[in-house]
Amino acid sequence: MFQGEYQHGLDSKGRLILPVRIREELGSVFVLTKGLDGCLFIFSPQSWNDFSGRLTELSTSSGKVRRLMRHFIGSSVECEADRQGRFLIPPVLRNFAGIDKEVTILGISDRIELWSTQRYEAYQNEEEETIEDIAGELDF
């Protein structure tokens, strides 16, 4: 299970170093794809199989399903971290997430989210409902 929040910067080649704690659990080969709310998702191979498998079980006669598949599966890339734990975020995915320098890395249970630090801070500040409101609504 991934957890925690980390701040890292991209190098001049568009590579990101994953924190050691995340790297140890994730391994050196993983899947990177567009996420939700303007971030990127990283999945371990097993989590990716589970996630993409749920999508492929849905009926492709639905335009919404096809759109989800294009978003997640069509934009996915297999990545491999080097010995220093660096991997390249392709330009198309960096552009999607607005990542140019500073990255916020969040461990979210079965996946990792990569955010432009600036976008993540704006996202946190724009929430209309507080965490307490959401927890109460979900009876958590």
N, C-alpha and C positions, 0 to 999 in steps of 0.2 A: 504494500500500500504506500503510495506516494503522499508526502505531506511536507509542509513547510513553505516559506517564502524566502526567495533569494534575489539579490540584485547582481547583475553582471553586465558587462559591456561587450558589444561586438568588436572584433578586430577589423582591420582595414579591408580584409577579404570577405567580410560578411559571415565570419565564423563565430560561434558561441561556445564557451566552455560550460559544460554542465557541472553543477556542484558534485563533489565526490559522493556524498550520501545518496543522491539521486542516481548517479552513474552506477554505483554498486548494485542497486536494485534493478535498474533498467537494462544494464548490459551495454555492449558496444554497438549493437544493431537494433534499430527501432524505426517506427513509422512516424513521419511528420506530415500534418495535413492542416487545412483550414479548420478553424474551430468556430465557436459561436461568440457573439458579442465583440467581434473584432480581434480575437486572439488566435493563436495557433495551438493545436493539440499535438502532443507526443504520446504515442502508445508503445508499449512493449509488443513484441510479435504476438503473444497470446492475447493480450487485451485488444489488439487490432483485429485479430481473427474473430473475437467475440463481438466487437462493435460492428465491423463490416458485415459479419454474418447476419446480425439482426437486420441490417439494411437490405441485404440480398434476399431475405425471406419475405420481404414486402412485395406486393404486386407492382410490377413496373408499368402496368396499364394506368397507374395514377401519375399524373404530372407532378404532384408534390413529391412522390417517392423518387421519381427520376431527378428532380431538382436536388433533393438531398444527396442522392448518389453522386451526382456531378460535383456537388460542393465538397463532400468528404472524400469519396473514393477517387474521383477524377483529379483532385488536386494533391493526392497523397504521393509521398516519395519515401523510399527506403533510405535511411541515413546510417552512416557508420562513423562513430567517434574515433579519432586517432588516439595515440597513446597519452596525449595530454588532456583528453576528454573533449576536444574541439570537434565541431561538425559544422558544415556549411548550411546556412538557411538560404535556399534558392531565392533569387531576386523577386520572383512573382509572389512568393509567400511573405517575404519581408514587406513588399508593397501592400499586400492585403492587410497585414497586421500593423502597418505604420511603424515598423521597427527600423530605426536607423542607427542608434547608438546604444542607449541604455535599455536593458531588458529586465523585466520582472518575471521570475520563474516561480510558478506555484505548483506544488504537489497536491493534486485533487483526487485522492483515492486511486482509481484505476488509470489515471492519465496525468499528464503534466500540461499546464497551460503556459504559453509564452506570450507575454504582453509587452508592447512598447510601454516603458515605465510611465511616460507622459499620458498615454491613453488609459492605462490602468488607474492612475490617480484621478483622471477626469471621470472614468466610469464609477469609481467609488464615491465621488462627490455628487454625481447626478442622480443617484438612486433616490426615488421619491419616498419609498418605504424604508424604514429602518430595519436593521436585522431583528430587532425585538418585534416589530410588526409582522415580519415574515414568519418568524418562529411561532408567534401566537396564531397566525392564520393557518399554519401547517400543523398546529398542535404538537410542536416539538419542545 
